[in-house]
Amino acid sequence: MTDPRIVILGAGPTGLGAGYRLNEVGYDDWVILESNDYVGGLATSFTDDAGFTYDIGGHVMFSHYEYYDDLVAKLMGGDYTELEREAWVWMEDRFIPYPFQNNIRDLDPQTVFECVTGLIEAQRSEHSPSNFSEWVDAVMGAGIAKHFMLPYNFKVWATPAELMNYVWIGERVSVVNVETILRNVILGEDQVSWGPNNTFKYPLRGGTGFLYEGLRTFVEEHLHLETHVTTVDPVAKEVRTADGRTWAYDVLLSTIPLNKLVGTMDDVPESIRRAVPGLKWSGSHIVGVGIDRSISSTKNWVYFPEPEVPFYRLTYLSNYSPYMTAGPDQTLFLTETSRSEHKPEDASTIVERVVDGLVYTGIMEEDDRSRIVTTWLCSPDMTYPVPSVARDASLGTIQPWLRSQDIWSRGRFGAWLYEIGNMDHSTMQGVEFVNNVLFDEPETVWIPRGQGSEGAGIR
C-alpha cells in the first residue's frame, strides 16, 4: 500500500502520538475515533469545581527517547517545573528512603536481620523461578519478600505474586546485593538515586493532561470525539461506531484494550478467543484530598506496603506545581488504591478510608480533617495490564494474527505490556506505528512476546 487509509482508535498518548507524527510528515488520509469527550486517556487531568487539578494517578514525566523529549519541550515551552525525585517508603511507623531493599537500616532490628540473612541465603542458592513470587524469593530473599516486596506488590497489582510473571521487571524494580545492603546497614550509606527518573519536569499548569491538550491542536481536523466503536470487521476492513457510521480502513491502529478489541470482532479464530482470558488487569480508586494549609514537606511520593492504609502510593501533587491547588498555601494529595477480583475495594467508603489513612500515617494531622476543602474520586476499571503468567502466551497468539489482518494493537492496554506502558513509551508506540506503515521503519519500543511472535510485527 502506497497511500493507506489509516484509522486510529483512541486519543490517548498512543493515538495522539500517531496523529502528531502523521501531521508532521504531511500525511492526510487518517482519522482518530475517541469514545470520550476529551483526549489523553489515562494521562488526562481534571480540574474540579473547587479549582484543584488532578491526574489519574501519580504520573512522573521522564523519557527514554529524544523524539519524545523534543516533543514535550515543544508543548511545554518554558511553562514547567523541574523537580529532583524524592521518594520514600512508609512502614513500621517511619519513613525510609526508596528503594526499600537498599535502605533498610532504620527499620526494627529484627526486620533488618531477617532481610539481611534472607538475602545472603538467597544468593547462596540456585533458583529457577517460574513466577514473580519465586523470583522475589530467589533474588531478594525471604525477609525482603515478607516485609516489603510481596505485600507492596499485592497492593499495587491487586494480584497474588504467584499469578504474575517476572519478565516485566527491567528498570521497574531495583535488585539488591549483599554489599549494597551491608553498606546501608553497617556504614549508614543510603542509596537514593536508583532509577531512570532522578529528575523530572512537570507542566506548570493543567497537570499531565496539558500535554495531550497540546497534542490535540495538531490532530483536531482528524479527531472525532464521543465516537464509540462497536464493531471492527477485519475482513471488510471497516470500523462501525454507535452513531451508525462506518469507517473504512487499510491499516488500523487500535489503542483500546486488547481484550475489548477482540470482543468487537465476529468470526475470530477460536485460538484467538481462547487466548483472551490470559489477559488480566486491575482497576483503581484514585482519590484526591485538598486541604487549606501548606504542608512543609519536599516529598514527591511515598509507597505504603502495609495493610493499615488502603492506598499503595501517595503523591504530593501540590509539590509538583503551585498551580495544582486553587490558591496559595494549600496542599493537594493524590492516592492510588488498586482493586480486582482478588482485592475488592468499596468505592462508597474509599474516600473516608483514604483520609483516615492519611491521618494514621501522620501525613495529615487530626485537625486537618476540618481543613479539607475538596475531595475527588476517579475509579477507572482498567489501570494496569497485569503481567500474568499466561500473558506472553496470549500475546504471542493474538498479536501476530492481528498483524496478519493489518491491525496494530499498541499503547498501554493495546500492547498489554506494563513494561512499556509509560507516557513516553505509549506516545512513541504511536509515532513508530506511523514510521512503520509509511516508511517501513522497524518498531523498537513495542516488544513481541510469547510463542509465535518471533519477528512478528517488527517490520
Secondary structure, 3 states (H helix, E strand, C coil): CCCCCEEEECCCHHHHHHHHHHHHCCCCCEEEECCCCCCCHHHCEEECCCCCEEECCCCCCCCCCHHHHHHHHHHHCCCEEEEECCEEEEECCEEEECCHHHCCCCCCHHHHHHHHHHHHHHHHCCCCCCCHHHHHHHHHHHHHHHHHHHHHHHHHHCCCHHHECCCCCHHHCCCCCHHHHHHHHHCCCCCCCCCCCCEEEEECCCCCHHHHHHHHHHHHHHEECCCCEEEEECCCCEEEECCCCEEECCEEEECCCHHHHHHCCCCCCHHHHHHHHHCEEEEEEEEEEEECCCCCCCCCEEECCCCCCCCCEEEEHHHCCHHHCCCCCCEEEEEEEEEECCECCCCCCHHHHHHHHHHHCCCCCHHHHHHEEEEEEECCCCCEEECECCHHHHHHHHHHHHHHCCEEECCHHHHHCHHHCCHHHHHHHHHHHHHHHHHCCCCCCCCCCCCCCCCCCCC
